[in-house]
Amino acid sequence: MNKFYFLLSALLMLSWTANAQLDNITGVTLTFTPPAGSAVVATASDSGGGLAVDGPVTLMESTDYAIAVAVTSGGTDITSQISADADNHQIFFAVMSSIFNGDVTTLDTDSQGLPLGLSNEVTTECTEDGTVTGMLQVQLADLTGMKSASSTLGDGTALFDLSWTINIEDDADAPPCENEEEIITDVTLIFTPVAGGTPVTASAQDPDGEGPLDLQILGDIELMESTEYVLTFELLNTIEGEDITEEIEDEDDEHQFFFAFTDEIFTSPAGDGNVDNRDDPLNYDDMDENGLPVGLVTSWETECDEETSTGTFRVILKHQPGVKSATSTANDGGTDIDLTWTVNVNEDPDAPPCENEEEVITDVTLTFTPTGGGPVVQAAAQDPDGEGPLDLQILDDIDLNLSTEYTLTVELFNSIEGEDITEEIEEEDDEHQFFFEFTNDFFANPTGDGNADDREDPINYNDMDENGLPVGLSTNWTTQGTMSSGTFRIVLKHQPGVKSDMSTINDGGTDIDLMFDINSILVNVDDLQDRLKSQLTLAPNPARDLLNWQLDTEEVLNDPLEVRIITITGQVVQTYSAQETQIDLSQLPSGSYIFQLQAGPAMVNKRFVKI
């Protein structure tokens, strides 16, 4: 019996020791072993502040690596303990950025056939342009009583959670990365007019099949102005007789097309595509089983133009197994194709004239009117050649006084046809909005740098359209109290059918886009003093016990105001702040005094009599 208890105690002690070691992991080693050459070792160690990786890992492109994970506790290798308790543990791997061609594959399993993760393999991505960098997250989880085929990163208790920077280096001796994901030898874009007519096709082809050359563009994309098209794709692998279009349809949850194009080639989608920003507008007509866009079918409408306009049209097909999501971008996953065509939008002789599609504007005047009175400030832009090819040109800088609130109004005119464009915008205010961009913190109000980059940034609109949305023919601005210089950009967008509480500077057509130089200057002190003197009222005068004073303007209320009562001999006998507009004279002897008001650099004196 004593032997039994001794054996039981020993087993319990061993179990306690193993658990204690797993709870105190002080070292982790990843060994990346290629088929040939030296292994690459990545480590993490605890120097007293917790586990931390010891540096980045550099691997070679297009290489198969076996990954072995070793774990230590206080200098003791406890990898075998994890293996012995495999039913309750699993090592998870998460890859950020396109550093591996596919997922990390786990080779070892527990007694239930579920992955453990001490032994793994992975293939690095092929690179063409130097080193590619990403992150590899490795987490050992204690899944006691809960491990299953659906266990994922984040389940259970993390015994360690580490992320290494992985650099994939270009191998000069490696073969070219021709279509790492899918072998695609032929790509055809088909633009079909919605209203009927002959489809427009544009192609790219691999000139040497399995050779090292990439797909080559065979011709431009020739579209007509003011036309709606549906774009579809045909992709083939003629080497193996495969219809890649069908494969993408079957694996649509792993693929997405991204597009980039010259701004203002298309009215819809507006902007320049979603390669640089996934959330930019794109008219996807097909979705995968998860409701995410694919891009084998998309819709487009070309701009109206008086002559052929030329730009570029880029198509990227990304292969994103296990990566595609509502936030995945053109930088995630592998690249099946990345092709750029020249696109020409040709004039349609039968179409009505575009005549500046949005508005013909030859004259723009900005008028800044001080809300407290004083001289207005104007800055203008003008078209120097009327119907000629030159754009509006800036004629003036904007020179504003310090610490002054202004109301900005905008006047626009078409001198060619004698039209007041301001009136047209007022009549069609639900289709127009001004956006502003200015040097950061040039103004005390609104703060920031304007709403051109972010619609939600503050702008003091005074006018709203019939839907309660801002227009911008009238806005308010207050300058800072220190002299500075910068730029002031004003953009008028024409957004019929588009304007909403979420529409931005990238939506709709552009009527004007002007950039003025702007300066805040010190107000002319003499002029300010003259205005203040005429606006200052003292009553009653003569006064017995109380004297009231008032300024008939708010022009200088951004500056600190100070009131002084001074004797005829120059002695200051009383001092008040601007908030006190009633002066107690009861303690002053009768006689003549000077009421002195100081507003920033300006000082005004008025005589009164105490009786």
NORMOQUI-V363013 format. One record per residue. N is the residue number from 1. RES is the residue in one small letter. PHI is phi as a letter, one per 20 degrees, with the letter a starting at -180 (NA if undefined). OMEGA is omega as a letter, one per 30 degrees, with the letter a starting at -180 (999 if undefined). Layout:
N;RES;PHI;OMEGA
N;RES;PHI;OMEGA
This chain:
1;m;NA;a
2;n;f;l
3;k;f;a
4;f;f;l
5;y;f;l
6;f;f;l
7;l;f;l
8;l;f;l
9;s;f;l
10;a;f;l
11;l;f;l
12;l;f;l
13;m;f;l
14;l;f;l
15;s;f;l
16;w;f;a
17;t;f;l
18;a;f;l
19;n;f;l
20;a;f;l
21;q;f;l
22;l;f;l
23;d;e;a
24;n;c;a
25;i;f;a
26;t;d;l
27;g;b;l
28;v;c;l
29;t;c;l
30;l;d;l
31;t;d;l
32;f;e;a
33;t;d;l
34;p;e;l
35;p;f;l
36;a;b;l
37;g;n;a
38;s;e;l
39;a;f;l
40;v;d;a
41;v;d;l
42;a;d;a
43;t;c;l
44;a;c;a
45;s;b;l
46;d;d;l
47;s;d;l
48;g;o;a
49;g;d;a
50;g;o;a
51;l;f;l
52;a;b;l
53;v;f;a
54;d;e;l
55;g;q;a
56;p;f;l
57;v;d;l
58;t;d;l
59;l;d;l
60;m;e;l
61;e;f;l
62;s;l;a
63;t;c;l
64;d;e;l
65;y;c;l
66;a;e;a
67;i;d;l
68;a;d;a
69;v;d;l
70;a;c;a
71;v;c;l
72;t;c;l
73;s;c;l
74;g;l;l
75;g;n;l
76;t;e;l
77;d;f;a
78;i;d;l
79;t;g;a
80;s;f;l
81;q;f;l
82;i;f;l
83;s;f;a
84;a;f;a
85;d;d;a
86;a;f;a
87;d;f;a
88;n;d;a
89;h;c;l
90;q;b;l
91;i;e;l
92;f;d;l
93;f;c;l
94;a;c;a
95;v;d;l
96;m;d;a
97;s;n;a
98;s;e;l
99;i;d;l
100;f;d;l
101;n;e;a
102;g;o;a
103;d;e;l
104;v;f;a
105;t;e;l
106;t;e;a
107;l;d;a
108;d;d;a
109;t;c;l
110;d;e;a
111;s;f;l
112;q;e;a
113;g;n;l
114;l;e;a
115;p;f;l
116;l;d;l
117;g;o;l
118;l;f;l
119;s;c;a
120;n;b;l
121;e;b;a
122;v;b;l
123;t;d;l
124;t;f;a
125;e;f;l
126;c;e;l
127;t;c;l
128;e;d;a
129;d;c;l
130;g;n;a
131;t;f;l
132;v;d;a
133;t;d;l
134;g;b;a
135;m;c;l
136;l;d;l
137;q;e;l
138;v;c;a
139;q;c;l
140;l;e;a
141;a;d;l
142;d;e;a
143;l;d;a
144;t;g;l
145;g;m;a
146;m;c;a
147;k;f;a
148;s;b;l
149;a;f;a
150;s;d;l
151;s;f;a
152;t;c;l
153;l;g;a
154;g;o;l
155;d;f;l
156;g;m;a
157;t;d;a
158;a;f;l
159;l;e;l
160;f;b;l
161;d;b;a
162;l;c;l
163;s;c;l
164;w;d;l
165;t;f;a
166;i;d;l
167;n;d;l
168;i;d;a
169;e;e;l
170;d;f;l
171;d;d;a
172;a;f;a
173;d;e;a
174;a;f;l
175;p;f;l
176;p;f;a
177;c;e;a
178;e;f;l
179;n;l;a
180;e;g;a
181;e;e;l
182;e;d;l
183;i;e;a
184;i;c;a
185;t;d;a
186;d;b;l
187;v;c;l
188;t;c;l
189;l;e;a
190;i;c;l
191;f;e;a
192;t;d;l
193;p;f;a
194;v;f;a
195;a;e;a
196;g;n;a
197;g;p;a
198;t;f;l
199;p;f;l
200;v;d;a
201;t;d;l
202;a;b;a
203;s;c;l
204;a;b;a
205;q;b;l
206;d;e;a
207;p;f;a
208;d;c;l
209;g;l;a
210;e;e;a
211;g;f;a
212;p;e;a
213;l;f;l
214;d;e;l
215;l;g;a
216;q;c;l
217;i;f;a
218;l;d;a
219;g;a;l
220;d;f;l
221;i;e;a
222;e;d;a
223;l;d;l
224;m;d;l
225;e;f;l
226;s;l;a
227;t;c;l
228;e;e;l
229;y;c;l
230;v;d;a
231;l;e;l
232;t;c;a
233;f;c;l
234;e;c;l
235;l;c;a
236;l;c;l
237;n;d;a
238;t;f;l
239;i;f;a
240;e;d;l
241;g;m;a
242;e;d;l
243;d;e;a
244;i;f;l
245;t;g;l
246;e;f;l
247;e;f;l
248;i;f;l
249;e;f;l
250;d;f;a
251;e;d;a
252;d;f;l
253;d;f;l
254;e;d;a
255;h;c;l
256;q;b;l
257;f;e;l
258;f;d;a
259;f;c;l
260;a;c;a
261;f;b;l
262;t;f;a
263;d;g;l
264;e;m;l
265;i;f;a
266;f;d;l
267;t;e;l
268;s;b;f
269;p;f;l
270;a;f;l
271;g;n;a
272;d;c;l
273;g;n;a
274;n;d;l
275;v;f;a
276;d;e;a
277;n;b;a
278;r;g;a
279;d;e;l
280;d;f;a
281;p;f;l
282;l;b;a
283;n;e;l
284;y;f;l
285;d;d;l
286;d;c;a
287;m;c;l
288;d;e;a
289;e;f;l
290;n;e;a
291;g;m;l
292;l;e;a
293;p;f;l
294;v;d;l
295;g;o;l
296;l;f;l
297;v;c;l
298;t;c;a
299;s;d;a
300;w;b;l
301;e;c;a
302;t;f;l
303;e;f;l
304;c;e;l
305;d;b;a
306;e;e;l
307;e;b;a
308;t;f;l
309;s;d;a
310;t;c;l
311;g;b;l
312;t;c;a
313;f;c;a
314;r;d;l
315;v;c;l
316;i;c;l
317;l;d;a
318;k;d;l
319;h;d;a
320;q;c;l
321;p;f;a
322;g;m;a
323;v;d;a
324;k;g;a
325;s;b;l
326;a;f;a
327;t;d;l
328;s;f;a
329;t;c;l
330;a;f;l
331;n;e;a
332;d;e;l
333;g;m;l
334;g;e;a
335;t;d;l
336;d;e;l
337;i;c;l
338;d;b;a
339;l;c;l
340;t;c;l
341;w;e;l
342;t;e;l
343;v;d;l
344;n;d;l
345;v;d;a
346;n;e;l
347;e;f;l
348;d;e;a
349;p;f;a
350;d;e;a
351;a;e;l
352;p;f;a
353;p;f;a
354;c;e;a
355;e;l;l
356;n;m;l
357;e;k;a
358;e;e;l
359;e;b;l
360;v;e;a
361;i;c;a
362;t;d;a
363;d;c;l
364;v;c;l
365;t;c;l
366;l;e;a
367;t;c;l
368;f;e;a
369;t;d;l
370;p;g;a
371;t;f;l
372;g;e;a
373;g;n;a
374;g;o;a
375;p;f;l
376;v;f;l
377;v;d;a
378;q;c;l
379;a;b;a
380;a;c;l
381;a;c;a
382;q;b;l
383;d;e;a
384;p;f;a
385;d;c;l
386;g;l;a
387;e;e;a
388;g;f;a
389;p;f;a
390;l;f;l
391;d;e;l
392;l;g;l
393;q;d;a
394;i;f;a
395;l;d;a
396;d;c;l
397;d;e;l
398;i;d;a
399;d;d;a
400;l;d;l
401;n;f;l
402;l;f;l
403;s;l;a
404;t;c;l
405;e;e;a
406;y;c;l
407;t;d;l
408;l;e;l
409;t;d;a
410;v;d;l
411;e;d;a
412;l;c;a
413;f;b;l
414;n;d;a
415;s;f;l
416;i;f;a
417;e;d;l
418;g;m;a
419;e;d;l
420;d;e;a
421;i;f;l
422;t;g;l
423;e;f;l
424;e;f;l
425;i;f;l
426;e;f;a
427;e;f;a
428;e;d;a
429;d;f;l
430;d;f;l
431;e;d;a
432;h;c;l
433;q;b;l
434;f;e;l
435;f;d;a
436;f;c;l
437;e;b;a
438;f;b;l
439;t;g;a
440;n;g;l
441;d;m;l
442;f;f;a
443;f;d;l
444;a;f;l
445;n;b;g
446;p;f;l
447;t;e;l
448;g;n;a
449;d;c;l
450;g;n;a
451;n;d;l
452;a;f;a
453;d;e;a
454;d;b;a
455;r;g;a
456;e;f;l
457;d;f;a
458;p;f;l
459;i;b;a
460;n;e;l
461;y;f;l
462;n;d;a
463;d;c;a
464;m;c;l
465;d;e;a
466;e;f;l
467;n;e;a
468;g;m;l
469;l;e;a
470;p;f;l
471;v;d;l
472;g;o;l
473;l;f;l
474;s;c;l
475;t;b;l
476;n;d;a
477;w;b;l
478;t;c;a
479;t;f;l
480;q;f;a
481;g;e;l
482;t;c;a
483;m;f;l
484;s;b;l
485;s;c;l
486;g;a;a
487;t;c;a
488;f;c;a
489;r;d;l
490;i;c;a
491;v;c;l
492;l;d;l
493;k;d;l
494;h;d;a
495;q;c;l
496;p;f;l
497;g;m;a
498;v;d;a
499;k;g;l
500;s;b;l
501;d;f;l
502;m;c;a
503;s;f;a
504;t;c;l
505;i;f;a
506;n;e;a
507;d;d;l
508;g;m;l
509;g;e;a
510;t;d;l
511;d;e;l
512;i;c;l
513;d;b;a
514;l;c;l
515;m;c;l
516;f;e;l
517;d;e;a
518;i;c;a
519;n;c;l
520;s;d;a
521;i;c;l
522;l;f;a
523;v;f;l
524;n;f;a
525;v;f;a
526;d;f;l
527;d;f;a
528;l;f;a
529;q;f;l
530;d;f;a
531;r;f;a
532;l;f;a
533;k;f;a
534;s;f;a
535;q;e;a
536;l;e;l
537;t;c;l
538;l;d;a
539;a;b;f
540;p;f;l
541;n;b;g
542;p;f;a
543;a;c;a
544;r;e;a
545;d;d;a
546;l;c;l
547;l;c;l
548;n;d;l
549;w;c;a
550;q;b;l
551;l;d;a
552;d;e;l
553;t;a;l
554;e;d;a
555;e;g;a
556;v;d;a
557;l;f;l
558;n;f;l
559;d;e;l
560;p;f;l
561;l;d;l
562;e;c;l
563;v;d;l
564;r;c;l
565;i;d;a
566;i;c;l
567;t;f;l
568;i;f;a
569;t;e;l
570;g;n;a
571;q;e;l
572;v;f;a
573;v;d;l
574;q;b;l
575;t;c;a
576;y;c;l
577;s;e;a
578;a;f;a
579;q;f;a
580;e;e;a
581;t;e;l
582;q;c;a
583;i;d;l
584;d;e;a
585;l;d;a
586;s;f;a
587;q;e;a
588;l;e;l
589;p;f;l
590;s;f;l
591;g;q;a
592;s;e;l
593;y;c;l
594;i;d;l
595;f;e;a
596;q;d;l
597;l;d;l
598;q;d;l
599;a;c;a
600;g;m;a
601;p;e;a
602;a;e;l
603;m;c;a
604;v;c;l
605;n;d;l
606;k;c;a
607;r;e;l
608;f;b;a
609;v;d;l
610;k;e;a
611;i;d;999
